[in-house]
Amino acid sequence: MKKTALLIVGLVFLAQVVSAQQPDMPQMQHGRQIVKALKLTPDQEKKFDDINLDHQKAMVDVRAKIEKNQIELKGMLKAGNVDEKKLLQLTNDNSKLQAEMKEMGVKKWIEINKMLDKDQKEIWAKHLLRMGAGMKMMKEGIKDGARKMMREHRMKNNRCCDK
């Protein structure tokens, strides 16, 4: 029972780590490609860069809070003393922070979208659709990995108990 509880806490922790490490959009490499594709004016390019830098600064603060919560979770795991109330609080706090990160990403998208002309908006929307599809595939891969880990854990426990 204790192993199962620790496994569940570990999976919650893993899910939070993975979701907190989602890359900002657009990434540096993709950022330069999309700037070329959008054919931004020098003024638009400066605004684009300023928006991205402001967003990155804000994201650092939110990620730091998430990481502190994750360190606290890790401490609970290492101590073997899982405080259910604290676990739920930290998990809820991280969920709120992750929602905040997503909202910040949407606000960034809106801000960039406002500075574009009609043709640029079409290119920007297509770029974001491709990026969204890539993120979805990455999340599915993570879920599959977690499922595999759970199966292996169950099989290992069944083998040790069958003896």
TALINUR-V80728 format. One record per backbone hydrogen bond with DSSP energy under -0.5 kcal/mol. CO is the residue of the C=O (numbers start at 1). NH is the residue of the N-H. If there is no record, write none. Layout:
{{CO/NH} {CO/NH}}
//
This chain:
{{1/5} {2/6} {3/7} {4/8} {5/9} {6/10} {7/11} {8/12} {9/13} {10/14} {11/15} {12/16} {13/17} {14/18} {15/19} {16/20} {17/21} {18/21} {19/22} {27/31} {28/32} {29/33} {30/34} {31/35} {32/36} {33/37} {34/38} {35/39} {35/40} {36/39} {41/45} {42/46} {43/47} {44/48} {45/49} {46/50} {47/51} {48/52} {49/53} {50/54} {51/55} {52/56} {53/57} {54/58} {55/59} {56/60} {57/61} {58/62} {59/63} {60/64} {61/65} {62/66} {63/67} {64/68} {65/69} {66/70} {67/71} {68/72} {69/73} {70/74} {71/75} {72/76} {73/77} {74/78} {75/79} {76/80} {76/81} {77/80} {80/82} {81/83} {82/84} {83/87} {84/88} {85/89} {86/90} {87/91} {88/92} {89/93} {90/94} {91/95} {92/96} {93/97} {94/98} {95/99} {96/100} {97/101} {98/102} {99/103} {100/104} {101/105} {102/106} {103/107} {104/108} {105/109} {106/110} {107/111} {108/112} {109/113} {110/114} {111/115} {112/115} {113/116} {117/121} {118/122} {119/123} {120/124} {121/125} {122/126} {123/127} {124/128} {125/129} {126/130} {127/131} {128/132} {129/133} {130/134} {131/135} {132/136} {133/137} {134/138} {135/139} {136/140} {137/141} {138/142} {139/143} {140/144} {141/145} {142/146} {143/147} {144/148} {145/149} {146/150} {147/151} {148/152} {149/153} {150/154} {151/155} {152/156} {153/157} {154/158} {155/159} {156/160} {157/161} {158/162} {159/163}}
//
